[in-house]
Amino acid sequence: MFETKELIPDKRKKRFYNILMGYWIIVPVIYFASFFLFNAGSGQSYEELLSENLGVILNILKLSINLILAYVLYATAIPERKKGGVTDTVLKLAIPQQLLTGNIVGAIFSFLAFNELTDNPLLTEEEEKAKKPIKTENKKSIIILLVVLNVVSLGVAYVSWRMN
């Protein structure tokens, strides 16, 4: 007589996850574009500019790390974007890395993206069919990569501290 339908809750949006990826991509692109555009007319070669200014090298290194982290988040398989998955580990290690490099906005976005991860994300059929290159089997290599990035960030923070 009465038909009961099972309620399927809407898929939880990952706003801060997407904002974080965009932030980690857009900020380096703007920096690199402005760096090359403003220095193109200076008459000084890029090699001379980089050899004279250690701060520029440190900024390029920090922003390159952000691009690597953005790629890791993008390439993570959608079923692994949950608590206990690869994304969970990436975001846990990204928070101290962002703080080490002085990127407080990146650390805040990483924390907010970590907080919006769910235990079992509801996926649509299209998302389940989508294949990304990073899966659970590669979790150890991702952790090693992130630890190396944190060590590099620690070195960058030390050199920045010594410069001031």
JOURVEN-V8556 format. One record per residue. N is the residue number from 1. RES is the residue in one letter. D_LAST is the distance of its C-alpha to the last C-alpha in Angstrom with 1 decimal. Layout:
N;RES;D_LAST, N;RES;D_LAST
This chain:
1;M;77.0, 2;F;73.4, 3;E;70.8, 4;T;67.5, 5;K;64.5, 6;E;61.5, 7;L;58.4, 8;I;55.6, 9;P;52.4, 10;D;50.1, 11;K;47.4, 12;R;44.1, 13;K;41.7, 14;K;38.3, 15;R;36.5, 16;F;33.0, 17;Y;33.4, 18;N;34.2, 19;I;31.5, 20;L;28.9, 21;M;30.3, 22;G;30.3, 23;Y;26.8, 24;W;25.6, 25;I;27.7, 26;I;27.4, 27;V;23.6, 28;P;23.1, 29;V;26.2, 30;I;25.1, 31;Y;21.7, 32;F;23.5, 33;A;26.2, 34;S;24.1, 35;F;22.0, 36;F;25.3, 37;L;27.1, 38;F;24.7, 39;N;24.1, 40;A;27.8, 41;G;28.8, 42;S;26.1, 43;G;28.1, 44;Q;25.3, 45;S;25.8, 46;Y;23.7, 47;E;23.3, 48;E;21.9, 49;L;19.5, 50;L;18.2, 51;S;18.1, 52;E;16.0, 53;N;13.5, 54;L;11.7, 55;G;10.5, 56;V;14.2, 57;I;15.2, 58;L;13.1, 59;N;14.6, 60;I;18.0, 61;L;17.8, 62;K;17.1, 63;L;19.9, 64;S;22.2, 65;I;22.0, 66;N;23.0, 67;L;25.9, 68;I;27.0, 69;L;27.1, 70;A;29.0, 71;Y;31.5, 72;V;32.0, 73;L;32.8, 74;Y;35.1, 75;A;36.9, 76;T;37.6, 77;A;41.3, 78;I;42.4, 79;P;44.2, 80;E;41.0, 81;R;39.1, 82;K;40.0, 83;K;39.0, 84;G;39.2, 85;G;39.0, 86;V;36.4, 87;T;34.7, 88;D;34.4, 89;T;32.5, 90;V;30.3, 91;L;29.3, 92;K;28.8, 93;L;26.3, 94;A;24.7, 95;I;23.6, 96;P;21.2, 97;Q;20.0, 98;Q;19.2, 99;L;17.5, 100;L;15.3, 101;T;14.2, 102;G;13.7, 103;N;17.0, 104;I;18.8, 105;V;21.6, 106;G;22.4, 107;A;22.4, 108;I;24.8, 109;F;27.0, 110;S;27.1, 111;F;28.3, 112;L;30.8, 113;A;32.1, 114;F;32.5, 115;N;34.4, 116;E;36.8, 117;L;37.9, 118;T;41.5, 119;D;43.4, 120;N;46.0, 121;P;45.3, 122;L;48.4, 123;L;48.6, 124;T;50.9, 125;E;53.0, 126;E;51.0, 127;E;47.8, 128;E;49.6, 129;K;50.8, 130;A;47.5, 131;K;46.0, 132;K;42.4, 133;P;41.2, 134;I;39.2, 135;K;41.6, 136;T;41.7, 137;E;42.5, 138;N;39.0, 139;K;37.2, 140;K;36.2, 141;S;34.7, 142;I;32.8, 143;I;31.4, 144;I;30.5, 145;L;28.7, 146;L;26.8, 147;V;25.8, 148;V;24.6, 149;L;22.6, 150;N;21.1, 151;V;20.2, 152;V;18.6, 153;S;16.7, 154;L;15.6, 155;G;14.5, 156;V;12.6, 157;A;10.9, 158;Y;10.2, 159;V;8.8, 160;S;6.6, 161;W;5.4, 162;R;5.5, 163;M;3.8, 164;N;0.0
